[in-house]
């Protein structure tokens, strides 16, 4: 998963490096318009969207998710906290409704879907039961929020929510390490990774610091995933000094 994540991250990192460090938000809120050809409705509200599944639809598990903003509050700094409702459908009708909160920076973002969210490229193993819904403004320096879901036997669970951000060579994200038994994922760990500048040296691609914190183990018990913290919350347990090429190797 580590290798897969870095390969997916590299193009975005290089595109961010070509931009200026200061990201200027758009002057006009962009409106999300998402349509589903299998339905007769169209949602045109900011944050609201309809996302169709591909793999899960083929497996006759889920067809789509309808995301609706139930309530929104705006802080003095223009940041917003939205109470969301995820309505999951298959061809028969609604399967389950899940509620969640989302913090945004006050400018229009986009929803995107990642199926087989915990695949491993090295072994080629995948577990169709995991997928991820993510929201964020498609530009460097903006926070993206990720909702990791698990679906099995028509039961849906929001396993965890986390945030990521990339700005040039710097960034913050959650890295997953899945453990498989045959074609089923039996456990996985997560760790928060932060890449920043080495303040003791001049700012350069050759002087980067990668830190690790908040390691969590997830195990499957009684048809649900439960989390157990391995390291204390918010405490860094490992630090590495790396160059850009060492952190983000290209093959």
Buried (B, 14 or more C-beta within 10 A) or exposed (E): BBEBBBBEBBEEBBEBBEEEEEEEBEEEEEEBEBBBEEBEEEBEEBBBBBBBBEEBBEEEBBBBBBBBBEEBEEEEEEBBEBBBBBBBBBEEEEBBEBEBEBEBBBBBBBBBBBBBBBBBBEEEBBBBBBBBBBBBBEBBBBBBBBBBBBBBEEEBBBBBBBBBBBBBBBBBBBBBBBBBEEEEBEBBBBBBBBBEBBEEEEEEBBBBBBBBBBBBBBBBEEEEBEEEEEBEEEEEEEEEEBEBEEBBEEE
